């Protein structure tokens, strides 16, 4: 059954954005599809221009200096206390601290620098999503950030800068440019262990007898470009790993100005030509790796893999084959122009099915709640909620990223109810639930949902029922 224009507006904002805000249904009801497409043409779309936020390399250097200073401070304190004990022992007395009954010195309460950087980045990311007019480009940022994921467990200070510099900067550009940017970012080189990978026959490999690491090469082929079990072999993985040797980063301890930035070190690089997927790449140093990446970006298997992931993320776990094929062809026809592919997704008739087939991910659901109620979110509470629901920010379970299949998230729906209850109890006195219902769902709200909210015993219960409604949970 076809939806009327206002219902299409609500569907558009849930499916392609983070859900409606007050007034947004009326604002786009005349042309929902055009409004989503217009989000791609918005000046500065996808960017976060905040001079207070550090680049990835700056964040890495700041954490290194902070930890070094804290370590030195702690060491001096230990030395002072040992000297006091030694003097007391020589005088035949107890150490002053013990004799006076004073407690051990309290640890420095200053939050670690990496945590402060991550919180600032997370707040900027949340604000961009909550305040977006439509939210389509922000959703694309989140999609690509998960596709090319790194983890704060391994690079604690860098995920925010990485997302802004590598994902946001190319989210509406060419796939090849994004691919080259992310694979040469030190955060990715650390996360997938390429920073220490050494060519066996390189100068460093011969002198230090250290080996090759294939993690980055394998994940680029399997996850980032061609897809699992496609056109590459294990020999291709090994050859590509040799191509990528020498891709590393400057060390903060020896370079306080440029530490943490990308560098190609020739003495780590495996010499000679390498064959990857049937093509010979001559040894041109760092350009050898860039040449392989450019060819991978243009490969038909990459187009098919990217198209399938996009359709699965936005439309259905098993997206219509004709939609996937259309997106893949658009990718190939435009040399991987991601804006053109996004436009092809929005203009496809299959993308406007009235069925809300996808369960919102925890982060999307949380942002949708704030947009519907008009409330500001506490970033620490938001992060705790996402973690409880299995989607800790910038901490994917593996290089594959967080799953895009509904089955991976249905198990946490009961926990969503606990979070919804706690949220509603805390803020219900500040929310007009009837207005929030019309804002968030409008014509998408079923008669059952409206009846349940109307019969709620309290405002808090009514708000809980709204944000747990199937129409709100799905897109």
HELIX and SHEET records of a PDB file:
HELIX    1   1 UNK A    5  UNK A   16  1                                  12    
HELIX    2   2 UNK A   24  UNK A   28  1                                   5    
HELIX    3   3 UNK A   32  UNK A   40  1                                   9    
HELIX    4   4 UNK A   56  UNK A   90  1                                  35    
HELIX    5   5 UNK A   96  UNK A  100  1                                   5    
HELIX    6   6 UNK A  113  UNK A  131  1                                  19    
HELIX    7   7 UNK A  136  UNK A  147  1                                  12    
HELIX    8   8 UNK A  159  UNK A  162  1                                   4    
HELIX    9   9 UNK A  163  UNK A  167  3                                   5    
HELIX   10  10 UNK A  168  UNK A  170  5                                   3    
HELIX   11  11 UNK A  175  UNK A  183  1                                   9    
HELIX   12  12 UNK A  186  UNK A  191  1                                   6    
HELIX   13  13 UNK A  194  UNK A  196  5                                   3    
HELIX   14  14 UNK A  203  UNK A  208  1                                   6    
HELIX   15  15 UNK A  215  UNK A  219  1                                   5    
HELIX   16  16 UNK A  220  UNK A  224  3                                   5    
HELIX   17  17 UNK A  234  UNK A  243  1                                  10    
HELIX   18  18 UNK A  266  UNK A  268  5                                   3    
HELIX   19  19 UNK A  286  UNK A  297  1                                  12    
HELIX   20  20 UNK A  300  UNK A  314  1                                  15    
HELIX   21  21 UNK A  321  UNK A  333  1                                  13    
HELIX   22  22 UNK A  338  UNK A  347  1                                  10    
HELIX   23  23 UNK A  349  UNK A  352  5                                   4    
HELIX   24  24 UNK A  362  UNK A  373  1                                  12    
HELIX   25  25 UNK A  379  UNK A  388  1                                  10    
HELIX   26  26 UNK A  407  UNK A  410  1                                   4    
HELIX   27  27 UNK A  413  UNK A  427  1                                  15    
HELIX   28  28 UNK A  428  UNK A  430  5                                   3    
HELIX   29  29 UNK A  433  UNK A  440  1                                   8    
HELIX   30  30 UNK A  442  UNK A  444  5                                   3    
HELIX   31  31 UNK A  447  UNK A  454  1                                   8    
HELIX   32  32 UNK A  459  UNK A  467  1                                   9    
HELIX   33  33 UNK A  470  UNK A  473  1                                   4    
SHEET    1   A 2 UNK A 247  UNK A 249  0                                        
SHEET    2   A 2 UNK A 262  UNK A 264 -1                                        
SHEET    1   B 2 UNK A 274  UNK A 276  0                                        
SHEET    2   B 2 UNK A 279  UNK A 281 -1                                        
END                                                                             
